[in-house]
C-alpha cells in the first residue's frame, strides 16, 4: 500500500477528530465520512497515491495534504459535484469550486469518450441535464474570503446560488468534453 494514501487517511482522521458529530469509518485502506443529511466522501489508500471519491466522481492525489483538503472542501458549501446526464444517463462528473468568477469546473471523470464528438450528440428526444450535489457540513479550512476575497457571497457567507442537497438543471449542450485537458 501507499504511504501517500496512509498519510492522507491519517491527516484526514486528525482534522475530523475536531468534529465528533461527524460519522467516520476508518480502516487501513480507507476513511469514509458520512455526514448526516449529506453525501459520503471516501479517501482510499491505493497503489502509489490516494484517491478521493464521492457520488460517482473520483480523483487521485500524490500529495496526502491535497487529498485531505479535497475531502474537507467537499464538506463545505464552496465545492460541489456535478453529474452530466445525457437522456438521463450519467456521461461525466466533475468538481466545481466557487471562486471570484463563480463556479469553476475541474477534475472531470468520463463515462463516454470525451474525444468522440459523435458520442456526445444528443439523439432526438434526449436532453442534457446537470445534477448539482452540495452540502454545508463544515466551515472551510480558513474563512473563505481569505482564499477568495472577491467571491460574491450571500448574508450567510454562502455562494449566491448555494442549494444544499441535489438539484437538476437542463443545459443546452454538454460541458464534459470542454473540460478535457491534454
C-alpha positions as CSV (number, residue, x, y, z in Angstrom):
1,X,0.0,0.0,0.0
2,X,1.0,3.6,-0.5
3,X,2.5,5.8,2.2
4,X,0.8,8.7,0.4
5,X,-2.6,7.1,0.9
6,X,-1.9,6.1,4.5
7,X,-0.8,9.7,5.3
8,X,-3.9,11.2,3.6
9,X,-6.1,9.0,5.8
10,X,-4.1,10.0,8.9
11,X,-4.2,13.7,8.2
12,X,-8.0,13.5,7.5
13,X,-8.6,11.5,10.6
14,X,-6.7,14.0,12.7
15,X,-8.7,17.0,11.5
16,X,-12.0,15.2,11.5
17,X,-11.4,14.4,15.2
18,X,-12.3,18.1,15.8
19,X,-15.8,17.3,14.6
20,X,-17.1,14.4,16.8
21,X,-20.6,14.9,15.4
22,X,-19.5,13.5,12.0
23,X,-19.7,9.8,11.5
24,X,-16.4,8.5,10.3
25,X,-15.5,4.9,9.4
26,X,-11.8,4.2,9.1
27,X,-9.7,1.1,8.1
28,X,-6.2,0.6,7.0
29,X,-7.2,1.2,3.4
30,X,-9.9,3.9,3.6
31,X,-11.6,6.6,5.6
32,X,-15.3,7.4,4.9
33,X,-17.1,10.5,6.2
34,X,-20.8,10.0,6.5
35,X,-22.4,13.4,7.3
36,X,-26.0,13.3,8.5
37,X,-28.2,14.6,5.7
38,X,-25.2,14.9,3.3
39,X,-23.2,12.7,1.0
40,X,-20.4,10.4,1.8
41,X,-16.8,11.1,0.9
42,X,-14.0,8.5,0.9
43,X,-10.2,8.6,0.8
44,X,-8.7,5.3,-0.3
45,X,-5.1,4.2,0.1
46,X,-4.4,2.8,-3.4
47,X,-1.3,1.9,-5.3
48,X,1.1,4.8,-5.3
49,X,-1.3,7.5,-4.3
50,X,-4.5,8.5,-2.5
51,X,-7.9,8.5,-4.2
52,X,-10.8,10.8,-3.1
53,X,-14.2,9.6,-4.2
54,X,-17.8,10.7,-3.8
55,X,-21.1,10.4,-5.7
56,X,-19.5,8.5,-8.7
57,X,-16.8,11.1,-9.0
58,X,-13.1,10.5,-8.1
59,X,-9.6,11.7,-8.5
60,X,-6.1,10.7,-7.5
61,X,-3.5,12.7,-5.5
62,X,0.2,12.2,-5.0
63,X,0.2,14.7,-2.1
64,X,-1.6,13.5,1.0
65,X,-2.4,17.0,2.2
66,X,-4.1,17.8,-1.1
67,X,-6.3,14.6,-0.7
68,X,-7.2,15.6,2.8
69,X,-8.0,19.2,1.8
70,X,-10.2,17.9,-1.0
71,X,-12.2,15.8,1.5
72,X,-12.5,18.9,3.8
73,X,-13.6,21.2,1.0
74,X,-16.2,18.7,-0.2
75,X,-17.8,19.1,3.3
76,X,-18.1,22.9,2.7
77,X,-20.6,24.8,0.5
78,X,-17.7,26.0,-1.7
79,X,-17.2,22.7,-3.5
80,X,-19.8,20.7,-5.3
81,X,-20.1,17.7,-7.5
82,X,-21.7,17.9,-10.9
83,X,-23.2,15.0,-12.8
84,X,-23.8,15.5,-16.5
85,X,-26.6,13.3,-17.8
86,X,-27.5,12.7,-21.5
87,X,-31.0,11.5,-21.7
88,X,-30.9,10.5,-18.1
89,X,-27.6,8.5,-18.4
90,X,-24.5,9.7,-16.5
91,X,-21.8,10.6,-19.0
92,X,-19.4,12.8,-17.0
93,X,-18.8,14.0,-13.4
94,X,-16.6,16.7,-12.1
95,X,-15.9,19.0,-9.2
96,X,-16.7,22.7,-9.1
97,X,-15.0,25.2,-6.8
98,X,-16.7,28.6,-6.0
99,X,-14.3,31.4,-7.0
100,X,-14.5,35.1,-7.8
101,X,-15.8,34.4,-11.3
102,X,-18.4,31.9,-10.0
103,X,-18.3,28.1,-10.2
104,X,-15.1,26.8,-11.9
105,X,-15.1,23.1,-13.1
106,X,-12.1,20.7,-12.7
107,X,-11.1,17.1,-12.3
108,X,-13.6,15.5,-14.7
109,X,-14.4,11.8,-14.9
110,X,-15.8,10.5,-18.1
111,X,-18.3,7.7,-18.8
112,X,-18.3,8.5,-22.6
113,X,-15.2,9.1,-24.7
114,X,-14.6,12.9,-24.4
115,X,-12.7,12.9,-27.7
116,X,-15.5,11.3,-29.7
117,X,-17.8,14.1,-30.9
118,X,-20.4,11.6,-32.1
119,X,-20.8,10.0,-28.6
120,X,-21.9,13.4,-27.3
121,X,-24.5,14.2,-29.9
122,X,-28.0,14.0,-28.3
123,X,-30.5,11.8,-30.1
124,X,-34.0,13.0,-30.8
125,X,-35.8,13.4,-27.5
126,X,-32.6,13.4,-25.4
127,X,-31.5,16.4,-23.4
128,X,-28.5,17.3,-21.3
129,X,-29.1,17.8,-17.6
130,X,-26.7,18.7,-14.8
131,X,-27.2,17.4,-11.3
132,X,-25.6,19.6,-8.7
133,X,-24.7,18.0,-5.4
134,X,-23.7,20.2,-2.4
135,X,-23.5,20.2,1.3
136,X,-22.6,22.6,4.1
137,X,-21.4,20.4,6.9
138,X,-18.2,22.2,7.9
139,X,-16.7,25.6,7.6
140,X,-13.7,26.0,5.2
141,X,-10.2,25.5,6.5
142,X,-9.9,29.3,7.0
143,X,-12.5,32.0,6.4
144,X,-13.5,31.7,2.8
145,X,-12.8,35.3,2.0
146,X,-9.1,34.8,2.8
147,X,-9.0,32.3,-0.1
148,X,-11.2,34.1,-2.5
149,X,-11.5,37.8,-1.4
150,X,-13.6,38.8,-4.5
151,X,-16.2,36.0,-4.2
152,X,-19.8,37.1,-4.1
153,X,-21.5,35.6,-1.1
154,X,-24.9,36.0,0.5
155,X,-25.5,37.3,4.0
156,X,-24.7,33.8,5.4
157,X,-21.3,33.8,3.6
158,X,-22.6,31.1,1.2
159,X,-22.2,31.1,-2.6
160,X,-25.1,33.1,-4.2
161,X,-26.7,30.0,-5.8
162,X,-26.0,27.5,-3.0
163,X,-28.6,24.7,-2.8
164,X,-28.0,22.1,-0.1
165,X,-28.6,18.6,-1.4
166,X,-29.2,17.8,-5.0
167,X,-30.9,19.8,-7.8
168,X,-31.2,19.5,-11.6
169,X,-30.9,22.0,-14.4
170,X,-31.4,21.4,-18.1
171,X,-28.5,22.7,-20.2
172,X,-28.3,23.4,-23.9
173,X,-25.2,21.4,-24.7
174,X,-22.7,19.1,-23.0
175,X,-19.9,20.6,-20.8
176,X,-17.8,17.4,-20.2
177,X,-15.8,17.4,-23.5
178,X,-14.7,21.0,-23.0
179,X,-13.1,20.0,-19.6
180,X,-10.7,17.6,-21.2
181,X,-7.1,18.7,-20.6
182,X,-4.3,17.4,-22.8
